[in-house]
């Protein structure tokens, strides 16, 4: 059970990280 939660947490962090990077990339592109 704990292992599954750890995997889900890591997956969520990865998705949030990717979303943040793509968001910053979009903002940087628009501000140019």
C-alpha positions as CSV (number, residue, x, y, z in Angstrom):
1,X,0.0,0.0,0.0
2,X,2.8,2.4,1.0
3,X,4.7,1.6,-2.2
4,X,1.7,2.5,-4.4
5,X,1.2,5.8,-2.6
6,X,4.9,6.6,-3.1
7,X,4.7,5.8,-6.9
8,X,1.5,8.0,-7.2
9,X,3.2,10.8,-5.3
10,X,6.3,10.7,-7.6
11,X,4.1,10.6,-10.7
12,X,2.1,13.6,-9.4
13,X,5.4,15.5,-8.7
14,X,6.7,14.7,-12.2
15,X,3.5,15.9,-13.8
16,X,3.5,19.2,-11.7
17,X,7.2,19.7,-12.6
18,X,6.5,19.2,-16.3
19,X,3.5,21.5,-16.2
20,X,5.5,24.2,-14.4
21,X,8.3,23.9,-17.0
22,X,6.0,24.1,-20.0
23,X,4.1,27.0,-18.3
24,X,7.4,29.0,-17.8
25,X,8.4,28.1,-21.4
26,X,5.1,29.5,-22.7
27,X,5.4,32.7,-20.6
28,X,9.0,33.2,-21.8
29,X,8.0,32.7,-25.5
30,X,5.1,35.1,-25.2
31,X,7.1,37.8,-23.5
32,X,9.7,37.8,-26.3
